[in-house]
């Protein structure tokens, strides 16, 4: 057999493999969407920080914004929306996988349509955290305000579909909480107030108490399904490594993240039993750490810096107008803090598997 024929056979096999994978993916998506319908998943209601803020901060008097290029480079139409990445967020991807919508809009978006309320919204605010003091430093929406906006959402929803249907939509929604990183990086490790009040372990417990109180309040407002995203390996964020003057992941930050995530899982188990709700822990830490430590396995070539600017210090306003890498799919991080859409897709895939196991069992 000639080299050309061998090469052709290899190419054909690769093509067939790719086709089979795409068919399997389509089948899995169909199954997932059927399960979502069967279990009456109505929408996603999202709370937290920049990992799930699709643009609420655009409408706040804060410097924590990303409604300018190069943010949104790979979003629909290549436009910036206020999402702190090159494309979509994990919650956008989750909504699409469940067949809800292609993206979750910001509740404060002036262009929000009444019908958008049926598919869910995000109340999240970049720079926020479980500790309301964290949001105070950057003048963004604390969790208490995000929950207040949930009540506003319910008023609009009742006006749209009536009280009974509105209650059903909220009861069958997936409440997603994604926060915590800012509580450490912007608050405890940087500002003196909490560090003087708490030991690190004491602060972890304080954050858990805040998270728990928020979930209980959401439950009072009708929530029954809660997905809480853990914090990432904070010591591996390019910005943290730059500030700490090291090229390797900062072990102390990662240990704090591991401890916090363990406490989240324990508290969710307690809440599940006490409130009679469904809870799931979405592991952001493992997905990001695996990609950072084994990049080739996931098709990445750059894990130490972001795609924007130098990649080691820029995020938000300091990323504005900066040049970007050629291929964002090769980068774990978009800026010095936030992952690329490609990395977010891996995180979303893990989260969807967890949600499917817990909510569709």
C-alpha positions in Angstrom: 0.0 0.0 0.0 1.4 3.4 -0.9 2.1 6.2 1.6 -0.7 8.3 0.0 -3.2 5.5 0.4 -2.2 4.9 4.0 -2.5 8.6 4.7 -5.9 8.6 3.0 -7.1 5.7 5.2 -5.9 7.5 8.3 -7.7 10.6 7.2 -10.9 8.7 6.6 -10.7 7.0 10.0 -10.3 10.3 11.7 -13.2 11.7 9.8 -15.4 8.7 10.7 -14.4 9.1 14.3 -15.3 12.8 14.3 -18.7 12.0 12.7 -19.4 9.3 15.3 -18.5 11.7 18.1 -20.8 14.4 16.7 -23.6 11.9 16.4 -23.1 10.8 20.0 -23.0 14.5 21.1 -26.3 15.2 19.3 -27.8 12.1 20.9 -26.7 13.2 24.4 -28.1 16.7 23.8 -31.4 15.3 22.7 -31.5 13.0 25.8 -30.6 15.9 28.1 -33.2 18.2 26.7 -35.9 15.5 26.9 -34.9 14.9 30.6 -35.1 18.7 31.2 -38.6 18.7 29.8 -39.6 15.6 31.6 -38.4 17.1 34.9 -40.0 20.4 34.0 -36.9 22.5 34.2 -38.3 25.9 33.3 -35.4 28.4 33.5 -32.2 29.4 35.2 -32.0 32.1 37.8 -28.5 33.1 38.4 -26.7 34.9 41.3 -23.0 35.7 41.9 -20.0 37.4 40.4 -18.2 38.0 37.1 -18.2 34.2 36.3 -22.0 34.5 35.7 -22.6 38.3 35.2 -23.8 38.8 31.6 -23.8 42.6 31.9 -25.6 43.9 35.0 -22.5 45.9 35.8 -23.0 47.9 32.6 -25.8 49.7 34.4 -24.0 50.4 37.7 -21.7 53.3 38.7 -18.7 51.0 39.0 -15.3 50.6 37.3 -15.8 46.8 37.3 -17.1 46.6 33.7 -16.3 44.7 30.5 -18.7 46.2 28.0 -15.9 47.1 25.5 -13.4 45.3 23.2 -11.7 43.0 23.3 -14.3 41.4 25.6 -16.9 39.6 23.5 -14.4 38.9 20.7 -16.0 35.5 20.1 -19.5 36.3 21.2 -22.3 36.4 18.7 -21.4 39.2 16.3 -18.1 39.7 18.0 -19.7 42.3 20.4 -18.9 43.1 24.0 -21.9 42.5 26.3 -20.4 42.9 29.8 -19.4 39.3 30.1 -15.9 39.0 31.4 -14.7 36.6 28.7 -14.3 36.3 25.0 -17.6 34.6 24.4 -20.3 33.0 26.5 -20.4 32.2 30.2 -21.0 28.7 31.8 -24.7 29.6 32.5 -25.2 30.6 28.9 -23.9 27.2 27.8 -25.9 25.4 30.4 -29.1 27.1 29.3 -28.4 26.1 25.7 -27.7 22.5 26.6 -31.0 22.3 28.5 -32.8 23.8 25.5 -33.9 26.9 27.4 -32.1 29.6 25.4 -28.7 30.4 23.8 -27.8 32.8 26.6 -29.0 34.1 30.0 -29.6 37.9 29.9 -28.8 40.4 32.6 -31.9 41.4 34.6 -30.8 45.1 34.4 -30.4 45.0 30.6 -32.5 47.8 29.2 -33.3 45.7 26.2 -34.7 42.8 28.2 -38.0 41.6 26.8 -40.9 40.4 28.9 -40.8 37.0 27.2 -37.1 36.7 28.3 -38.3 36.4 31.9 -39.8 33.0 31.0 -36.3 31.6 30.2 -34.5 33.0 33.2 -32.2 35.9 34.0 -29.0 36.6 35.8 -28.9 39.0 38.8 -25.1 38.5 39.2 -22.7 41.3 39.5 -18.9 41.2 38.7 -16.9 42.0 41.9 -19.6 40.6 44.2 -19.3 37.8 46.8 -21.2 36.0 49.5 -19.9 38.6 52.0 -21.9 41.8 51.2 -18.8 43.8 52.2 -17.0 42.5 49.2 -19.4 44.2 46.8 -19.1 47.4 48.8 -15.5 47.9 47.8 -16.3 48.1 44.1 -19.8 49.5 44.3 -21.5 46.5 42.7 -24.6 44.4 43.6 -24.3 42.5 46.9 -26.2 39.2 47.2 -28.8 41.0 49.3 -29.6 43.3 46.4 -29.5 40.4 43.9 -32.2 38.7 46.0 -34.2 41.9 46.1 -34.1 42.0 42.3 -35.3 38.4 42.3 -38.5 39.7 44.1 -38.8 42.4 41.3 -38.4 39.6 38.7 -41.3 37.7 40.4 -43.5 40.8 40.3 -42.9 41.2 36.5 -43.4 37.4 36.0 -46.7 37.4 37.8 -47.9 40.3 35.7 -46.9 38.4 32.6 -48.3 34.8 33.2 -50.3 35.0 36.4 -49.6 34.1 40.0 -50.0 30.3 39.7 -47.8 29.9 36.6 -45.2 32.3 37.9 -44.9 30.2 41.1 -44.5 27.1 39.0 -41.8 28.6 36.9 -39.8 29.7 40.0 -40.4 26.4 41.7 -39.0 24.4 38.7 -36.1 26.8 38.0 -32.5 26.0 38.6 -31.1 28.5 41.0 -27.3 28.9 40.2 -24.9 30.5 42.7 -21.4 31.2 41.6 -19.3 33.4 44.0 -16.5 33.4 46.6 -13.3 34.2 44.7 -13.7 38.0 45.2 -14.3 37.4 49.0 -10.8 36.1 49.2 -8.8 38.0 46.6 -10.5 41.4 46.8 -11.5 41.3 50.4 -9.8 39.0 53.0 -6.4 38.9 51.4 -6.3 42.6 50.5 -8.5 44.6 52.9 -7.9 44.7 56.7 -11.4 44.6 58.0 -12.3 40.9 57.7 -8.7 39.7 58.3 -8.8 41.5 61.7 -12.2 40.0 62.6 -11.6 36.4 61.5 -9.0 33.8 61.1 -9.0 32.3 57.7 -11.0 29.2 58.8 -13.3 31.6 60.7 -13.9 33.6 57.5 -14.6 30.4 55.5 -17.3 29.6 58.1 -18.7 33.1 57.9 -18.9 32.9 54.1 -20.7 29.6 54.3 -23.2 31.1 56.8 -23.8 33.9 54.3 -24.3 31.4 51.4 -26.6 29.3 53.5 -28.7 32.3 54.5 -29.0 33.4 50.9 -30.2 29.9 49.8 -32.8 29.9 52.7 -34.1 33.3 51.5 -34.3 32.0 47.9 -36.2 29.0 49.2 -38.7 31.2 51.0 -39.2 32.9 47.6 -40.0 29.6 45.9 -36.7 28.0 45.0 -36.4 24.3 45.2 -33.3 23.4 43.0 -30.0 24.9 43.9 -26.7 24.5 42.1 -23.7 26.0 43.8 -20.4 26.4 41.9 -17.2 26.0 43.9 -14.4 28.5 43.7 -11.5 27.8 41.3 -7.9 27.0 42.2 -7.3 30.7 43.0 -3.6 30.2 43.4 -3.4 29.3 39.7 -5.0 32.6 38.4 -2.3 34.5 36.4 -3.1 37.7 38.4 -2.6 36.0 41.8 0.7 34.5 40.6 1.9 38.0 39.4 0.9 39.6 42.7 2.6 36.9 44.7 5.8 37.0 42.5 5.8 33.4 41.4 5.4 31.4 38.2 3.8 28.4 39.9 0.4 28.1 41.5 0.2 29.6 45.0 -0.4 26.7 47.3 -1.9 28.7 50.2 -4.6 30.1 48.0 -5.4 26.7 46.5 -5.7 25.2 50.0 -8.1 27.9 51.0 -10.2 27.2 47.9 -10.2 23.4 48.6 -11.3 24.0 52.2 -14.0 26.4 51.2 -15.3 24.0 48.5 -15.4 21.1 51.1 -17.5 23.3 53.4 -19.9 24.2 50.5 -20.5 20.5 49.9 -21.2 19.8 53.5 -23.5 22.8 53.9 -25.5 21.8 50.7 -26.0 18.3 52.2 -27.3 19.9 55.4 -29.7 22.3 53.5 -30.9 19.4 51.3 -32.1 17.6 54.4 -33.3 20.5 56.4 -35.3 22.3 53.6 -36.3 19.3 51.5 -34.7 20.8 48.4 -32.5 19.5 45.6 -28.9 20.7 45.8 -25.8 20.0 43.7 -22.2 21.1 44.0 -20.6 22.1 40.6 -16.8 21.5 40.7 -15.1 24.4 39.0 -11.8 23.7 40.9 -11.1 20.3 39.5 -11.9 21.2 35.9 -9.7 24.3 35.9 -6.8 22.6 37.8 -6.8 19.6 35.4 -6.7 21.9 32.4 -3.9 23.9 34.0 -1.8 20.8 34.9 -2.6 18.7 31.8 -3.2 21.2 29.0 -2.5 18.9 26.1 -5.2 16.5 27.2 -7.7 19.3 26.6 -6.1 20.9 23.5 -4.7 23.9 25.4 -1.1 25.2 24.9 -1.1 28.2 27.2 -2.0 28.0 30.9 0.2 30.6 32.6 -1.2 33.8 31.1 -4.4 35.2 29.6 -5.2 36.0 26.0 -5.6 39.7 26.6 -2.6 42.0 26.7 0.4 40.6 28.6 -2.0 38.1 30.1 -0.5 38.3 33.6 -2.0 41.5 35.1 -4.8 42.9 32.8 -8.5 42.4 33.5 -11.6 44.6 33.2 -10.6 48.2 32.4 -6.9 47.4 32.0 -7.8 45.0 29.3 -9.6 47.7 27.3 -8.2 48.1 23.8 -5.4 45.6 24.3 -4.3 43.2 21.6 -5.3 39.5 22.0 -3.9 36.1 21.2 -4.6 34.6 17.8 -6.5 31.5 18.9 -8.5 31.8 22.1 -9.2 28.0 22.1 -5.6 27.3 23.0 -5.8 29.5 26.1 -7.2 28.5 29.5 -7.5 32.1 30.6 -9.0 35.0 28.6 -7.6 37.7 30.9 -5.5 37.4 34.1 -8.5 36.3 36.1 -11.3 34.9 33.9 -11.3 31.7 31.8 -12.0 31.6 28.0 -15.3 30.3 26.7 -13.4 27.1 25.7 -12.5 26.6 29.4 -15.9 27.6 30.5 -17.4 25.0 28.2 -15.4 22.3 30.0 -16.6 23.6 33.4 -20.2 23.7 32.1 -19.9 20.1 30.8 -18.9 19.0 34.3 -21.7 21.0 35.9 -24.3 19.6 33.5 -23.2 16.0 34.4 -23.6 16.9 38.1 -27.0 18.5 37.6 -28.2 15.6 35.5 -27.2 13.1 38.2 -28.9 15.0 41.0 -31.9 16.7 39.4 -32.9 14.0 36.9 -32.3 11.0 39.0 
